[in-house]
Amino acid sequence: MDVGPTNDVIDTQGKIRDLYSEITPLPIHGDADDVSTLTNIVTIRENIMRISNLTADIAELKIDRTYQTSHENISGQ
């Protein structure tokens, strides 16, 4: 079983972290509407990072399971 696409998911973590860093230093300016907007952006940023981390965890489990299944097939279990 090819784990290449699964490795791509894990490799994309770096791009997500870069995006997270770009969004992080947003300055607070203006009135209450701007604060509300900033709060929404921060919430979106945190959710993107959470989804990315969960996706990488799933990809790692997939790779582990693939290698485990492959090893079991080789050893005849």
N, C-alpha and C positions, 0 to 999 in steps of 0.2 A: 504494500500500500504506500502511495506517495504522500510524504508529509511536507512536501515543498510549500504548498499553499498555507499549511498550518504554521510553518516557520515564518512565512511572510507576515502572518498576523502578529506574531511575537516581535518581529523586526519593526513593525509599524509603531510599536510602543515609543520608540525614540521620537518619531514625528509628532505623536500625541503629546509627549512631554514638552517638545519645543513649542507647540501650539499653546499648551497650558502656561508656559513661561511668558509667551507673548501677551496673553490675556491677563496675566496676574498683575502687572504694575499699572493697571488702569487708575488714573487719578480721579479723585472726587471733586467735582466742580458743580456749581449751580445750586438750584433749588431742590425741593423734595422730590420732584418728578425725576430729576437726574439720579438721585440716590436710589429711587425705586428701580430705575433702569440698571444702575450698577449692581444692585442686589440680584436682579434677574440674570445679568450676565455672569456674575459669580456663581450663581446656582447652576446655570448651564455649564459653565466651566468645570465645576465639581462633578456634575453628572457625566460629562464626557470622560473625565479621568476615571471615574468609577466603572463605567461601561467598558472602557479600554482595559482596565485591570482585570475585570471579570472575563473579558474575551481572551486575554492572554492566559489566564488560569485555565480556561476551557481548552485552549490550544495545547497547553502543556500536558493536560490530562490526555488529550487525544494522541499526542506523540508518545507519551508513556504507554498508553494502552496498545498502540500500534506496535511498538517495540516488544512489549510483553507478549502479545499474540504471535508475533514473528518468532520470538525465542521459543515459545511453547510449540509452535509448528516444527521448528528445527529439531527440538529435543524429543519430539514425538509424544508429548503429554496430551 
